[in-house]
Amino acid sequence: MFELIRANKIKSWLLILTLTSVLVVLGWVIGEVWAPGGGVGGIAVAVVIATVMNLLAYYAGDQMVLAMSGARQIEHKDLPQLFNVVEEVSIAGGVPMPKVYVIDDTAMNAFATGRDPRHASVAITKGLLMKLNRDELQGVMAHELSHIKNRDMLYMTLAAILVGAVALLADMFLRGLWYSGAGVRRRRSDREGGGGAQAVLIVIGILAAILAPIVARLLYLACSRRREYLADASAAMLTRYPEGLASALEKISGDREILEAANRATAHMYIVHPVKSFEERASALMSTHPPVEERIAILRGMGHSASMSDYQAAWQRYHKGQRLAPKAALAAAPPPPPARPPAEGPRAPETQEDRLRRAHEALDTFRRLGGFLFIPCACGVKLKVPPGYARPQVRCPRCGVQHSLAEGSEAGAAGQ
């Protein structure tokens, strides 16, 4: 696994260096177009823009993403089962326990963020908590923690910022050229007698400004898709149960609810692209995520094993002649235990009561986070009092007993 992480780092830095080169070349061309001999100044502007954006993303990017998503941090007492699952996967993966956030949305999705394992966070929607069983939830959390373990979040954040810087610089150039360039260029050409050469350079600059963002974006998307495959493989190795993640992906992709908190800036971070209509329209070349059906088939094609070799063998059925992980990573990986011992049959299917109980627990958690008071009554009813309730007492609808709201503060804390 360490060989895989090392190879991942090398590829990540190569991607970042390539994107930086695209940015520098674009800056030089733009500088030369605006002022002959001004290429160095254009490079300086490009580097300053990229540096500022990268510093902002490095130190505050995770909090910005969490705030944009409407995520709220929770503690162990709020959702013990979720914390237990995250803790189990963290121990299996050898990474520190990340901060856990929840998003009050019934759509099903999750993402991870943070510049390194010590500053990592995972966020999960209410819909995922309501609709996934423990094995499926463990598969999703293992996928997200694999992004953290494989150092994906930092590199992909830096790469995304560089892609944005290329697009910003190109847009600034084209807009400036449109609004003020023609007259300036004519006067400069008449004065310097270099109209032909300058015109050619302008055409090169326009082409570079159009093509550079496209090339940078395609490089980023290709790397992003490969990381999703690697996170799936790592999740199968961590949980030793590929079917858990496969089943979760099946449920998430079949969910037609729109995640209101997602937008174009954060969509690539989720385990499944949150805008289903875009995912259906997008070609394989332009998508940040591989096809979900393919990811599910690869996980289920691993059989009763959870090794990187088995995942790669299943992956190569869809990618002939390609290699997901380097040979050194496969050779260094110890043989994993079977995904599920043969003597151990499939778990009993969930009943309707199990699904309802899980949904009620998730809803109650979000009510607590929203300031609801929980008052247990002797008749068995748990009263849930909203934060705006103005009366000092509340009546049980089943037995008619009056309860003071003062009971709710103690009962609510204990019930958590």
C-alpha positions as CSV (number, residue, x, y, z in Angstrom):
1,M,0.0,0.0,0.0
2,F,2.9,2.3,0.8
3,E,4.2,1.7,-2.8
4,L,0.8,2.7,-4.1
5,I,0.8,5.9,-2.0
6,R,4.3,6.7,-3.2
7,A,3.3,6.2,-6.9
8,N,0.2,8.3,-6.3
9,K,2.4,11.1,-4.9
10,I,4.7,11.0,-7.9
11,K,1.8,11.1,-10.4
12,S,0.2,13.9,-8.4
13,W,3.3,16.1,-8.5
14,L,3.8,15.3,-12.2
15,L,0.2,16.5,-12.8
16,I,0.8,19.7,-10.7
17,L,4.1,20.4,-12.6
18,T,2.4,19.9,-15.9
19,L,-0.5,22.2,-15.0
20,T,2.1,24.7,-13.7
21,S,3.9,24.5,-17.0
22,V,0.7,25.2,-18.9
23,L,0.1,28.2,-16.7
24,V,3.6,29.6,-17.1
25,V,3.5,29.2,-20.9
26,L,0.1,30.8,-21.1
27,G,1.4,33.7,-18.9
28,W,4.5,34.2,-21.2
29,V,2.4,34.2,-24.4
30,I,-0.1,36.7,-22.9
31,G,2.8,38.9,-21.7
32,E,4.3,38.9,-25.1
33,V,1.0,39.8,-26.8
34,W,0.4,42.8,-24.5
35,A,3.9,44.1,-24.7
36,P,6.8,42.6,-26.8
37,G,9.4,41.4,-24.4
38,G,6.9,41.3,-21.5
39,G,6.8,37.5,-21.3
40,V,8.6,37.5,-18.0
41,G,6.0,39.9,-16.5
42,G,3.2,37.6,-17.8
43,I,4.9,34.7,-16.0
44,A,5.2,36.7,-12.8
45,V,1.5,37.6,-12.9
46,A,0.5,33.9,-13.5
47,V,2.7,32.7,-10.7
48,V,1.3,35.3,-8.3
49,I,-2.3,34.4,-9.1
50,A,-1.6,30.6,-8.7
51,T,0.4,31.2,-5.4
52,V,-2.4,33.2,-3.8
53,M,-5.1,30.8,-4.8
54,N,-3.1,27.8,-3.6
55,L,-2.3,29.3,-0.2
56,L,-5.9,30.1,0.3
57,A,-6.9,26.6,-0.7
58,Y,-4.2,25.0,1.4
59,Y,-5.0,26.7,4.7
60,A,-8.7,27.4,4.4
61,G,-10.0,25.3,1.5
62,D,-11.5,22.5,3.7
63,Q,-13.5,25.0,5.9
64,M,-14.7,26.8,2.8
65,V,-16.0,23.6,1.3
66,L,-17.7,22.5,4.5
67,A,-19.3,25.9,4.9
68,M,-20.5,25.9,1.2
69,S,-22.0,22.5,1.8
70,G,-23.9,23.5,4.9
71,A,-22.1,20.8,6.9
72,R,-22.2,20.8,10.8
73,Q,-19.6,19.1,13.0
74,I,-21.0,16.4,15.3
75,E,-19.6,14.5,18.3
76,H,-19.6,10.8,19.3
77,K,-22.7,11.3,21.4
78,D,-24.7,12.5,18.5
79,L,-24.2,9.5,16.2
80,P,-22.3,6.7,18.0
81,Q,-22.7,4.2,15.2
82,L,-21.3,6.5,12.6
83,F,-18.4,7.4,14.8
84,N,-17.7,3.7,15.5
85,V,-17.7,3.0,11.8
86,V,-15.3,5.9,11.0
87,E,-13.1,4.9,14.0
88,E,-12.9,1.3,12.8
89,V,-11.9,2.3,9.2
90,S,-9.4,4.9,10.5
91,I,-7.7,2.2,12.6
92,A,-7.7,-0.3,9.7
93,G,-6.2,2.4,7.4
94,G,-3.7,3.7,9.9
95,V,-4.9,7.3,9.7
96,P,-5.9,9.7,12.5
97,M,-9.6,9.9,13.3
98,P,-11.0,12.7,11.1
99,K,-13.6,15.3,12.1
100,V,-17.1,14.1,11.3
101,Y,-19.7,16.4,9.7
102,V,-23.3,15.9,8.7
103,I,-25.3,17.7,5.9
104,D,-29.0,18.2,6.5
105,D,-30.2,16.9,3.1
106,T,-32.1,13.7,2.3
107,A,-30.1,13.2,-0.9
108,M,-27.5,10.4,-0.6
109,N,-23.8,11.4,-0.8
110,A,-20.6,12.0,1.1
111,F,-17.1,13.6,0.7
112,A,-13.8,14.0,2.4
113,T,-11.7,17.1,2.6
114,G,-8.5,18.4,4.3
115,R,-4.9,19.0,3.3
116,D,-3.4,16.0,5.2
117,P,-4.6,13.2,7.5
118,R,-4.1,15.3,10.6
119,H,-6.5,18.0,9.2
120,A,-9.0,15.8,7.5
121,S,-12.8,15.8,7.7
122,V,-15.5,13.6,6.3
123,A,-19.1,14.8,5.6
124,I,-22.1,12.6,5.1
125,T,-25.7,13.5,4.3
126,K,-28.8,12.7,6.3
127,G,-30.1,10.7,3.4
128,L,-27.1,8.4,3.5
129,L,-27.5,7.8,7.3
130,M,-31.2,7.0,6.8
131,K,-30.9,4.6,3.9
132,L,-27.6,2.7,4.2
133,N,-27.0,-0.3,6.5
134,R,-23.8,-0.6,8.5
135,D,-21.8,-2.6,5.8
136,E,-22.7,0.0,3.2
137,L,-21.9,2.9,5.5
138,Q,-18.6,1.3,6.3
139,G,-17.8,1.0,2.5
140,V,-18.6,4.7,1.9
141,M,-16.5,5.8,4.8
142,A,-13.6,3.5,3.7
143,H,-13.8,5.1,0.3
144,E,-13.6,8.6,1.7
145,L,-10.8,7.7,4.2
146,S,-8.9,6.1,1.3
147,H,-8.8,9.5,-0.4
148,I,-7.3,10.8,2.8
149,K,-4.8,7.9,3.2
150,N,-3.8,8.1,-0.5
151,R,-3.2,11.9,-0.1
152,D,-5.7,12.6,-2.8
153,M,-7.4,15.7,-1.2
154,L,-4.4,18.0,-1.1
155,Y,-3.1,17.2,-4.6
156,M,-6.5,17.3,-6.3
157,T,-7.2,20.6,-4.5
158,L,-3.9,22.1,-5.7
159,A,-4.6,20.7,-9.2
160,A,-8.1,22.2,-9.3
161,I,-6.7,25.6,-8.2
162,L,-4.2,25.5,-11.0
163,V,-6.9,24.6,-13.5
164,G,-8.9,27.6,-12.2
165,A,-5.9,29.9,-12.4
166,V,-5.3,28.9,-16.1
167,A,-9.0,29.6,-16.8
168,L,-8.9,32.9,-14.9
169,L,-5.8,34.1,-16.7
170,A,-7.2,33.1,-20.1
171,D,-10.5,34.8,-19.4
172,M,-8.8,38.0,-18.2
173,F,-6.7,38.0,-21.4
174,L,-9.6,37.4,-23.8
175,R,-11.8,40.0,-22.1
176,G,-9.0,42.6,-22.1
177,L,-8.3,41.9,-25.8
178,W,-12.0,42.3,-26.6
179,Y,-12.5,45.6,-24.8
180,S,-9.2,47.4,-25.4
181,G,-6.9,45.5,-27.6
182,A,-7.7,46.4,-31.2
183,G,-6.8,50.1,-31.1
184,V,-3.8,49.6,-28.9
185,R,-2.4,47.0,-31.2
186,R,-2.9,49.1,-34.4
187,R,-1.1,52.1,-32.8
188,R,1.7,49.8,-31.6
189,S,2.1,48.2,-35.1
190,D,2.2,51.5,-36.9
191,R,4.8,52.9,-34.4
192,E,7.1,49.8,-34.4
193,G,6.6,48.6,-37.9
194,G,6.1,45.0,-36.7
195,G,2.4,44.6,-37.6
196,G,2.7,41.1,-39.2
197,A,4.7,39.5,-36.4
198,Q,2.5,41.1,-33.8
199,A,-0.7,39.8,-35.5
200,V,0.7,36.3,-35.6
201,L,1.6,36.5,-31.9
202,I,-2.0,37.7,-31.1
203,V,-3.4,34.7,-32.9
204,I,-1.1,32.4,-31.0
205,G,-2.2,34.1,-27.8
206,I,-5.9,33.7,-28.5
207,L,-5.4,30.0,-29.4
208,A,-3.4,29.5,-26.2
209,A,-6.0,31.2,-24.1
210,I,-8.8,29.0,-25.6
211,L,-6.9,25.7,-25.6
212,A,-4.9,25.9,-22.3
213,P,-8.0,25.7,-20.0
214,I,-9.3,22.8,-22.0
215,V,-6.0,20.9,-21.9
216,A,-5.6,21.6,-18.2
217,R,-9.2,20.5,-17.5
218,L,-8.8,17.2,-19.4
219,L,-5.6,16.4,-17.5
220,Y,-7.3,17.1,-14.2
221,L,-10.4,15.0,-15.1
222,A,-8.3,12.0,-16.2
223,C,-6.4,12.1,-12.9
224,S,-9.6,12.5,-10.9
225,R,-11.3,9.5,-12.4
226,R,-8.3,7.3,-11.7
227,R,-8.3,8.4,-8.1
228,E,-11.9,7.3,-7.7
229,Y,-10.9,3.8,-8.9
230,L,-8.0,3.7,-6.5
231,A,-10.2,4.8,-3.6
232,D,-12.7,2.0,-4.4
233,A,-9.8,-0.5,-4.4
234,S,-8.4,0.8,-1.1
235,A,-11.9,0.7,0.4
236,A,-12.3,-2.9,-0.5
237,M,-8.9,-3.7,1.1
238,L,-9.8,-1.8,4.3
239,T,-13.2,-3.4,4.8
240,R,-12.4,-6.8,3.2
241,Y,-16.0,-6.6,1.9
242,P,-16.3,-5.1,-1.6
243,E,-20.0,-5.8,-1.7
244,G,-20.6,-3.2,1.0
245,L,-19.3,-0.3,-1.2
246,A,-20.8,-1.8,-4.3
247,S,-24.3,-1.9,-2.7
248,A,-23.9,1.6,-1.4
249,L,-22.9,2.9,-4.8
250,E,-25.9,1.2,-6.3
251,K,-28.3,2.9,-3.8
252,I,-26.6,6.3,-4.2
253,S,-26.7,6.2,-8.0
254,G,-30.3,5.1,-7.9
255,D,-31.3,8.0,-5.7
256,R,-33.0,10.7,-7.8
257,E,-33.0,13.4,-5.1
258,I,-30.8,16.5,-5.9
259,L,-28.2,17.5,-3.3
260,E,-29.1,21.1,-2.9
261,A,-25.8,21.9,-1.1
262,A,-23.6,20.8,-4.0
263,N,-22.4,23.1,-6.8
264,R,-19.8,23.0,-9.6
265,A,-17.0,23.9,-7.2
266,T,-17.6,21.0,-4.9
267,A,-19.3,18.4,-7.1
268,H,-16.0,16.6,-7.9
269,M,-15.4,15.8,-4.2
270,Y,-18.5,13.6,-3.6
271,I,-18.3,9.8,-3.9
272,V,-20.9,10.0,-6.7
273,H,-21.4,13.1,-8.8
274,P,-24.3,14.8,-7.0
275,V,-26.0,16.2,-10.2
276,K,-27.4,13.1,-11.7
277,S,-28.5,14.8,-15.0
278,F,-24.9,16.0,-15.6
279,E,-23.5,12.5,-14.9
280,E,-25.9,11.0,-17.4
281,R,-25.1,13.6,-20.1
282,A,-21.3,13.8,-19.5
283,S,-19.0,11.7,-21.7
284,A,-16.3,9.6,-20.1
285,L,-13.8,12.2,-21.2
286,M,-15.5,15.2,-19.4
287,S,-16.6,13.5,-16.2
288,T,-14.9,13.8,-12.9
289,H,-16.2,10.4,-11.9
290,P,-16.0,7.0,-13.7
291,P,-19.3,5.4,-14.6
292,V,-21.0,4.2,-11.4
293,E,-22.2,1.0,-13.2
294,E,-18.6,0.2,-14.1
295,R,-17.4,0.8,-10.5
296,I,-20.0,-1.5,-9.1
297,A,-19.2,-4.2,-11.6
298,I,-15.5,-4.0,-10.9
299,L,-16.1,-4.4,-7.1
300,R,-18.4,-7.3,-7.6
301,G,-15.9,-8.9,-10.1
302,M,-13.3,-9.2,-7.3
303,G,-14.9,-12.4,-6.0
304,H,-14.1,-13.5,-2.4
305,S,-10.9,-11.5,-2.1
306,A,-10.0,-7.9,-1.4
307,S,-6.5,-7.4,-2.8
308,M,-5.3,-4.7,-5.2
309,S,-4.4,-7.5,-7.7
310,D,-7.9,-8.7,-7.8
311,Y,-9.3,-5.2,-8.2
312,Q,-6.8,-4.5,-11.0
313,A,-7.8,-7.8,-12.7
314,A,-11.5,-6.8,-12.6
315,W,-10.6,-3.2,-13.7
316,Q,-8.6,-4.4,-16.7
317,R,-11.8,-6.0,-18.2
318,Y,-12.9,-2.5,-18.9
319,H,-9.5,-0.9,-19.6
320,K,-7.6,-3.3,-21.8
321,G,-3.8,-3.0,-21.8
322,Q,-3.8,-0.4,-19.0
323,R,-2.5,-0.7,-15.5
324,L,-4.2,1.0,-12.5
325,A,-1.4,0.4,-10.0
326,P,2.4,-0.1,-10.7
327,K,3.9,-3.5,-10.5
328,A,6.0,-2.5,-7.5
329,A,2.8,-1.7,-5.6
330,L,1.3,-5.1,-6.4
331,A,4.4,-7.0,-5.6
332,A,4.9,-5.2,-2.2
333,A,1.3,-5.8,-1.1
334,P,0.9,-8.6,1.4
335,P,-1.8,-11.2,0.6
336,P,-5.0,-10.1,2.2
337,P,-7.4,-12.3,4.1
338,P,-10.5,-13.4,2.2
339,A,-13.2,-10.8,1.9
340,R,-15.6,-13.1,3.8
341,P,-14.8,-16.6,5.1
342,P,-16.7,-19.2,3.1
343,A,-18.3,-20.6,6.3
344,E,-19.8,-17.3,7.0
345,G,-23.0,-16.9,5.0
346,P,-24.5,-13.6,3.9
347,R,-26.0,-11.5,6.6
348,A,-29.8,-11.6,7.2
349,P,-31.6,-9.1,5.0
350,E,-32.8,-6.0,6.7
351,T,-36.4,-5.9,7.7
352,Q,-38.8,-2.9,7.2
353,E,-38.6,-2.3,10.9
354,D,-34.8,-2.1,10.8
355,R,-34.9,0.5,8.0
356,L,-37.6,2.6,9.8
357,R,-35.6,2.5,13.0
358,R,-32.4,3.7,11.2
359,A,-34.3,6.5,9.5
360,H,-35.9,7.6,12.8
361,E,-32.5,7.6,14.5
362,A,-31.0,9.8,11.8
363,L,-33.9,12.2,11.9
364,D,-33.7,12.4,15.7
365,T,-30.0,13.2,15.5
366,F,-30.7,16.2,13.2
367,R,-33.5,17.3,15.5
368,R,-31.1,17.4,18.4
369,L,-28.6,19.4,16.3
370,G,-31.4,21.7,15.5
371,G,-32.2,22.4,19.1
372,F,-35.2,20.1,19.7
373,L,-35.9,18.9,23.3
374,F,-36.5,15.2,23.9
375,I,-38.8,14.3,26.8
376,P,-39.5,10.6,27.5
377,C,-42.9,9.9,28.9
378,A,-43.8,7.0,31.2
379,C,-46.2,5.6,28.6
380,G,-43.3,5.0,26.1
381,V,-43.7,8.1,23.9
382,K,-40.7,10.3,23.3
383,L,-41.9,13.9,23.0
384,K,-39.9,16.0,20.5
385,V,-40.3,19.7,21.2
386,P,-39.1,22.2,18.5
387,P,-36.9,25.1,19.6
388,G,-39.6,27.7,18.9
389,Y,-42.1,26.2,21.3
390,A,-43.2,29.0,23.7
391,R,-45.2,27.3,26.4
392,P,-43.5,26.1,29.6
393,Q,-45.2,22.7,29.4
394,V,-46.1,20.1,26.8
395,R,-48.8,17.5,26.9
396,C,-48.2,13.9,25.9
397,P,-50.6,13.0,23.0
398,R,-51.0,9.4,24.2
399,C,-51.6,9.5,27.9
400,G,-52.3,13.2,28.5
401,V,-49.6,13.8,31.1
402,Q,-48.1,17.3,31.2
403,H,-44.3,17.6,31.1
404,S,-42.2,20.6,31.9
405,L,-39.7,21.7,29.3
406,A,-37.1,21.7,32.0
407,E,-37.2,17.9,31.8
408,G,-36.1,18.1,28.2
409,S,-32.7,19.5,28.8
410,E,-31.6,16.5,31.0
411,A,-33.5,13.9,29.1
412,G,-32.3,15.2,25.8
413,A,-28.6,15.1,26.9
414,A,-29.0,11.6,28.3
415,G,-30.8,10.4,25.2
416,Q,-27.9,11.5,23.0
